[in-house]
Amino acid sequence: MSVRILALVGSVRAGSHNRQLAEAAVKLAPAGTEVQLFEGLAEIPFYNEDIDVEGSVPAAALRLREAAGEAGALLLFTPEYNGTIPAVLKNAIDWLSRPYGAGAINGKPVAVVGTALGQYGGVWAHDDTRKSVGVAGGKVVEDIKLSIPGSATRFGATHPADDAEVAAQLTEVVTRLQGQVGETAAA
C-alpha cells in the first residue's frame, strides 16, 4: 500500500530553507511513500466563514482541502516568525479545520518539523503549530520532532538533501509518519 503525505510549507519566500527541507523530504521518501509538496498557500485568502459556503469556497482553498483529503498524513514545515507560527500556515490549518468536526485533517496523523535562524530552530512555532493542528482535529504525532537551528549558516551553501545528518533525520521523520498512517487505519 502506497502512502501519500501532504507537505505544507509555512514560508512562501523564494529560497526558503523550510521549502528546501520539504523538497528534501520529497526526494528522500522511502519506497511506498509519496511526499507531495503543496503549491499555492499564498493564494488562499484568509479564512472567513462568509466565503466558506458551498458554491463560494475559493478555488485555492478547495485545492488545499482536496489535497489534504487525499493524503494519509500531513507533514508541516515551519519557520518561526516573531516567536510563533507564520500566518500562511495558520490560515491553511484554519481552512483545513472546516467544516467543524469533519475537516480535511480530522483524525489524520500530522507531524511538524522545520528550521529557523535562531538557536532553537523554531521550537516555539513548532509547538504552536502542533497546538493549532490538534485543536483543528488533526492527530498530532507528538514524538516526531525535528527543529534545526541556525538555518542561514547551516543551509547557506548546502541544500538540506545534501546534509547527511539532516537527510537521515528527514528520512526517519517520513518513515515514522508513514507508520502512523498504518496505525491510524488499523485503529
Rosetta blueprint (number, residue, H / E / L):
1 M L
2 S L
3 V E
4 R E
5 I E
6 L E
7 A E
8 L E
9 V E
10 G L
11 S L
12 V L
13 R L
14 A L
15 G L
16 S L
17 H H
18 N H
19 R H
20 Q H
21 L H
22 A H
23 E H
24 A H
25 A H
26 V H
27 K H
28 L H
29 A L
30 P L
31 A L
32 G L
33 T E
34 E E
35 V E
36 Q E
37 L E
38 F L
39 E L
40 G L
41 L H
42 A H
43 E H
44 I L
45 P L
46 F L
47 Y L
48 N L
49 E L
50 D L
51 I L
52 D L
53 V L
54 E L
55 G L
56 S L
57 V L
58 P L
59 A H
60 A H
61 A H
62 L H
63 R H
64 L H
65 R H
66 E H
67 A H
68 A H
69 G H
70 E H
71 A L
72 G L
73 A E
74 L E
75 L E
76 L E
77 F E
78 T L
79 P L
80 E L
81 Y E
82 N L
83 G L
84 T E
85 I L
86 P L
87 A H
88 V H
89 L H
90 K H
91 N H
92 A H
93 I H
94 D H
95 W H
96 L H
97 S L
98 R L
99 P L
100 Y L
101 G L
102 A L
103 G L
104 A L
105 I L
106 N L
107 G L
108 K L
109 P E
110 V E
111 A E
112 V E
113 V E
114 G E
115 T E
116 A L
117 L L
118 G L
119 Q L
120 Y L
121 G L
122 G L
123 V H
124 W H
125 A H
126 H H
127 D H
128 D H
129 T H
130 R H
131 K H
132 S H
133 V H
134 G H
135 V H
136 A L
137 G L
138 G L
139 K E
140 V E
141 V E
142 E E
143 D E
144 I E
145 K E
146 L E
147 S E
148 I E
149 P L
150 G L
151 S H
152 A H
153 T H
154 R H
155 F L
156 G L
157 A L
158 T L
159 H L
160 P H
161 A H
162 D H
163 D L
164 A H
165 E H
166 V H
167 A H
168 A H
169 Q H
170 L H
171 T H
172 E H
173 V H
174 V H
175 T H
176 R H
177 L H
178 Q H
179 G H
180 Q H
181 V H
182 G H
183 E H
184 T H
185 A H
186 A H
187 A L
